[in-house]
């Protein structure tokens, strides 16, 4: 069995993310400026998530079957654009109601996707430095105070909201705050 090294190519992730954000902004701007513009075929309104699915399939197919830097960049941009077209209409997809385009779930889902991608990309690049810095913070009084602040503020947000995005972010910050407190007390006891 041969060893295969996985190659990390963050620039492709950045290209896909920029494509995603750009297309998402353009689609939202277009629907705000021209809400009555639709494409109909045989009397059926064709939502743009279908175009997004087609772009996702094309990007995946090109990424799987072709090799080369230019092809990889093309696939990343097309993948980001397709994801934005699908993500823009996630409210319709989740509720199965063509009238829920402006649903809050669309914005929440997009924020979760973008935030998750950014966190994963950031952590993949700087994980060693972050863990070293987190360890240093957990070993002193500033870590204790930061842990209290993060935990208390996050719990206040958790108690006062029913927004899934705020709950997700607050839960992460509360967990980090609790980890800082546990680390501080464990170090003090040992």
MIKOL-941752 format. One line per 5 residues: number of its first residue (from 1); for each residue x, y, z of C-alpha. Coordinates in steps of 0.25 Angstrom, whole numbers. Layout:
! residues N
NUM	X/Y/Z | ... $
//
This chain:
! residues 190
1	0/0/0 | 6/13/-4 | 6/26/4 | -2/37/-2 | 0/51/3 $
6	-12/60/4 | -9/73/-2 | -15/85/4 | -19/96/-6 | -25/108/2 $
11	-25/117/-10 | -36/108/-16 | -44/110/-4 | -42/125/-4 | -46/125/-19 $
16	-59/117/-16 | -62/126/-4 | -60/139/-12 | -69/133/-23 | -80/129/-14 $
21	-80/142/-7 | -80/150/-20 | -91/142/-27 | -99/142/-14 | -98/157/-13 $
26	-102/159/-28 | -114/150/-27 | -119/157/-15 | -117/170/-21 | -124/166/-34 $
31	-136/160/-26 | -137/173/-18 | -136/182/-30 | -145/174/-39 | -153/165/-31 $
36	-163/162/-42 | -153/156/-52 | -154/141/-53 | -151/130/-63 | -163/122/-67 $
41	-163/109/-75 | -177/103/-79 | -184/112/-69 | -174/107/-57 | -165/117/-50 $
46	-151/111/-50 | -144/115/-38 | -129/118/-38 | -125/107/-29 | -127/98/-41 $
51	-116/106/-48 | -108/105/-35 | -109/90/-35 | -105/89/-50 | -93/97/-47 $
56	-89/89/-35 | -90/76/-43 | -82/83/-54 | -71/87/-44 | -71/73/-38 $
61	-70/66/-51 | -59/75/-56 | -51/74/-43 | -52/59/-43 | -49/57/-58 $
66	-39/67/-61 | -25/71/-56 | -18/84/-56 | -17/97/-48 | -26/105/-57 $
71	-36/94/-57 | -36/94/-42 | -38/109/-41 | -49/108/-51 | -56/97/-43 $
76	-54/105/-30 | -61/117/-36 | -72/109/-42 | -74/102/-29 | -75/114/-21 $
81	-85/121/-31 | -94/108/-31 | -93/108/-16 | -98/122/-15 | -110/120/-25 $
86	-114/108/-16 | -111/115/-3 | -119/127/-7 | -132/119/-8 | -130/110/4 $
91	-142/116/10 | -151/110/-1 | -143/97/-1 | -145/95/14 | -160/99/14 $
96	-164/94/1 | -172/107/-1 | -169/116/-13 | -173/128/-5 | -162/127/6 $
101	-151/133/-2 | -149/144/8 | -149/134/20 | -140/137/31 | -135/122/30 $
106	-128/126/17 | -119/137/24 | -117/128/36 | -112/116/27 | -103/125/19 $
111	-97/131/31 | -94/117/37 | -88/112/24 | -79/124/22 | -75/124/36 $
116	-72/110/37 | -64/110/24 | -56/122/29 | -53/115/43 | -49/102/36 $
121	-40/110/26 | -34/118/37 | -32/107/47 | -26/98/36 | -15/109/34 $
126	-13/114/48 | -16/102/57 | -3/100/63 | -1/115/66 | -15/116/72 $
131	-14/103/81 | -1/109/86 | -7/122/89 | -19/116/95 | -10/108/104 $
136	-3/120/108 | -16/128/111 | -21/116/119 | -9/116/128 | -11/130/134 $
141	-21/140/141 | -25/146/128 | -30/133/123 | -38/132/135 | -45/145/133 $
146	-46/143/118 | -53/129/122 | -63/136/131 | -66/147/121 | -68/138/109 $
151	-77/128/118 | -86/138/124 | -88/147/111 | -90/134/103 | -100/129/113 $
156	-108/142/113 | -109/141/98 | -113/126/99 | -124/130/109 | -130/141/101 $
161	-131/136/87 | -137/126/78 | -129/129/66 | -121/117/62 | -109/125/57 $
166	-108/132/70 | -110/119/78 | -99/112/70 | -89/124/71 | -92/126/86 $
171	-90/111/89 | -76/111/83 | -72/123/91 | -78/117/103 | -71/104/101 $
176	-57/112/99 | -60/120/112 | -63/107/120 | -50/101/114 | -42/113/119 $
181	-48/112/133 | -46/97/134 | -32/98/129 | -29/109/139 | -35/101/151 $
186	-29/88/147 | -15/95/146 | -18/102/160 | -21/88/166 | -10/80/160 $
//
